[in-house]
Amino acid sequence: MPFNVTSGSTVVFTVVFFDASGAITVPTSATITVTYPLSSNPLTTTSCAIDMTQSGDFFTATWGTGVAALGKSSATASAPGITSADPQTLRIIS
């Protein structure tokens, strides 16, 4: 299910990681990669990798939607030694 996000706003990503048994695990670092169509050229897609900040068991990062065209974008969190989660869909709306 896509998350609706207003163009020009800031998205705050919060991620927790789990090991194979389902227990919370805290990696040494984490990154979230956002893939989106450019606002200046919606036919061109680009990605940016954002380093996440640890806060207890969670990691957070922010992304400004102003660089993205209206439509669908995706975000995928990853960490060393941990299988990446399925991408989450963001729908940039006006």
SERO-4910 file (N, C-alpha, C, O; in steps of 0.05 Angstrom, whole numbers):
BEGIN
 pado doro    nc1    nc2    nc3   cac1   cac2   cac3    cc1    cc2    cc3    oc1    oc2    oc3
  Met    A     17    -23      0      0      0      0     18     25      0     35     27     17
  Pro    A     14     43    -19     31     67    -20     24     86      3      1     87     13
  Phe    A     44    101     11     40    123     30     37    149     14     55    155     -1
  Asn    A     16    164     18     13    190      5     30    211     19     29    213     43
  Val    A     45    226      3     63    247     14     59    272     -3     59    270    -28
  Thr    A     56    295      9     52    320     -6     78    330    -18     98    330     -4
  Ser    A     77    338    -43    101    349    -56    111    373    -40     95    390    -32
  Gly    A    137    375    -37    149    397    -22    151    392      8    162    409     22
  Ser    A    141    370     17    143    364     46    168    347     52    183    340     34
  Thr    A    172    341     77    195    325     86    184    299     97    166    299    114
  Val    A    195    277     88    188    250     97    208    242    119    232    245    115
  Val    A    198    232    141    216    221    162    212    191    162    191    181    167
  Phe    A    234    178    155    234    148    155    244    138    182    263    148    193
  Thr    A    230    118    193    238    105    217    238     75    212    218     64    203
  Val    A    261     63    217    265     34    210    275     19    234    292     29    249
  Val    A    265     -5    238    276    -24    257    283    -49    242    269    -56    223
  Phe    A    305    -62    249    314    -85    235    310   -110    252    312   -108    277
  Phe    A    305   -133    239    300   -158    254    319   -179    242    326   -179    219
  Asp    A    327   -198    260    343   -220    250    325   -242    240    301   -239    240
  Ala    A    337   -264    232    322   -286    220    301   -298    238    281   -309    229
  Ser    A    306   -296    265    287   -307    284    265   -287    292    247   -294    307
  Gly    A    266   -263    281    246   -243    287    253   -224    310    236   -208    318
  Ala    A    277   -227    322    285   -210    344    297   -184    333    309   -184    312
  Ile    A    292   -162    347    304   -137    339    334   -139    340    345   -149    359
  Thr    A    347   -129    319    376   -128    318    384   -100    311    371    -87    295
  Val    A    406    -90    322    415    -63    317    442    -65    302    463    -71    313
  Pro    A    441    -59    275    465    -60    259    484    -37    266    476    -18    280
  Thr    A    508    -38    256    527    -17    261    521      9    246    529     31    254
  Ser    A    506      6    224    498     30    208    474     21    191    468     -2    188
  Ala    A    461     41    179    439     36    161    436     58    140    445     81    145
  Thr    A    425     51    117    421     69     95    393     65     84    383     43     84
  Ile    A    381     87     75    356     84     61    360     96     33    370    118     30
  Thr    A    352     81     13    355     90    -15    328     97    -26    309     80    -26
  Val    A    325    122    -35    300    131    -46    303    134    -76    322    146    -86
  Thr    A    285    122    -91    285    123   -120    260    138   -129    238    132   -121
  Tyr    A    265    158   -147    242    176   -154    246    188   -181    269    190   -191
  Pro    A    224    196   -195    227    212   -220    233    241   -213    222    252   -194
  Leu    A    251    253   -228    259    280   -223    237    300   -229    222    297   -248
  Ser    A    234    320   -211    214    341   -216    220    357   -241    202    367   -254
  Ser    A    246    360   -248    254    375   -271    251    359   -297    250    370   -319
  Asn    A    249    332   -295    246    315   -318    233    289   -309    248    270   -303
  Pro    A    206    287   -308    193    264   -297    198    238   -311    192    216   -301
  Leu    A    209    239   -335    216    215   -350    242    202   -341    249    180   -350
  Thr    A    257    217   -325    283    208   -315    281    200   -285    271    216   -269
  Thr    A    290    176   -279    289    167   -251    318    167   -240    337    161   -254
  Thr    A    320    175   -215    346    175   -201    342    164   -173    320    159   -164
  Ser    A    365    159   -160    364    149   -132    383    165   -115    403    176   -124
  Cys    A    377    166    -89    396    178    -70    397    159    -46    376    149    -36
  Ala    A    421    155    -36    425    138    -12    430    157     12    447    175     11
  Ile    A    414    154     33    415    172     56    424    155     80    412    135     87
  Asp    A    446    165     93    455    152    117    434    157    139    424    179    142
  Met    A    428    136    154    408    138    175    422    142    202    445    134    206
  Thr    A    408    154    221    418    160    247    405    141    267    381    137    268
  Gln    A    422    128    284    412    109    303    400    124    327    411    144    336
  Ser    A    377    114    336    363    125    359    352    101    375    330     92    370
  Gly    A    368     91    393    360     67    408    361     43    389    381     38    376
  Asp    A    338     29    388    336      6    370    328     13    341    327     -4    324
  Phe    A    322     39    337    312     48    311    333     64    296    353     74    308
  Phe    A    329     68    270    345     86    253    325    105    240    303     97    232
  Thr    A    334    130    237    316    150    224    332    165    203    357    167    204
  Ala    A    317    176    184    329    193    163    306    210    152    283    203    154
  Thr    A    313    233    140    293    250    127    300    254     98    323    252     89
  Trp    A    279    259     82    282    264     53    262    285     45    238    283     52
  Gly    A    271    305     31    253    326     20    242    318     -6    257    312    -25
  Thr    A    215    319     -9    202    309    -33    203    329    -56    194    323    -78
  Gly    A    212    353    -51    213    374    -72    228    367    -97    224    378   -118
  Val    A    246    348    -95    263    340   -118    248    319   -136    257    313   -158
  Ala    A    226    309   -126    212    287   -140    188    298   -155    174    317   -146
  Ala    A    182    286   -178    158    292   -193    134    279   -179    138    261   -163
  Leu    A    110    289   -185     86    276   -175     85    247   -185     93    242   -208
  Gly    A     76    229   -169     74    201   -177     88    183   -157     91    191   -133
  Lys    A     95    159   -165    106    139   -147    136    141   -144    151    145   -164
  Ser    A    145    138   -119    173    136   -113    175    111    -94    155    101    -85
  Ser    A    200    102    -89    203     80    -71    226     85    -52    244    101    -57
  Ala    A    226     71    -29    247     73     -9    253     45      2    235     29      8
  Thr    A    279     39      4    288     13     14    310     17     34    330     30     28
  Ala    A    306      6     58    326      8     79    345    -16     77    336    -38     70
  Ser    A    370    -12     84    390    -34     84    410    -29    106    414     -6    116
  Ala    A    423    -50    114    444    -49    134    464    -71    129    457    -92    118
  Pro    A    489    -67    138    509    -88    134    501   -115    147    494   -116    170
  Gly    A    502   -136    131    497   -163    142    467   -169    145    460   -190    155
  Ile    A    450   -151    136    421   -155    139    408   -154    111    414   -135     96
  Thr    A    392   -173    105    378   -173     80    360   -148     78    345   -142     97
  Ser    A    361   -134     56    344   -110     53    314   -117     53    306   -139     44
  Ala    A    299    -99     64    270   -102     64    259    -97     37    272    -86     19
  Asp    A    234   -105     33    220    -98      9    217    -68      6    213    -55     27
  Pro    A    219    -57    -18    215    -28    -21    188    -19    -12    168    -34    -16
  Gln    A    186      4     -1    161     16      7    154     37    -15    171     51    -24
  Thr    A    129     38    -23    121     57    -44    110     82    -31     94     82    -13
  Leu    A    120    105    -42    110    131    -34     96    143    -58    105    140    -81
  Arg    A     73    155    -54     59    169    -76     61    199    -70     49    209    -51
  Ile    A     76    213    -88     79    242    -84     55    255    -97     49    252   -121
  Ile    A     40    270    -81     15    283    -90     18    313    -86     35    323    -72
  Ser    A      0    328   -100      1    358    -97    -17    367    -75    -19    390    -70
***
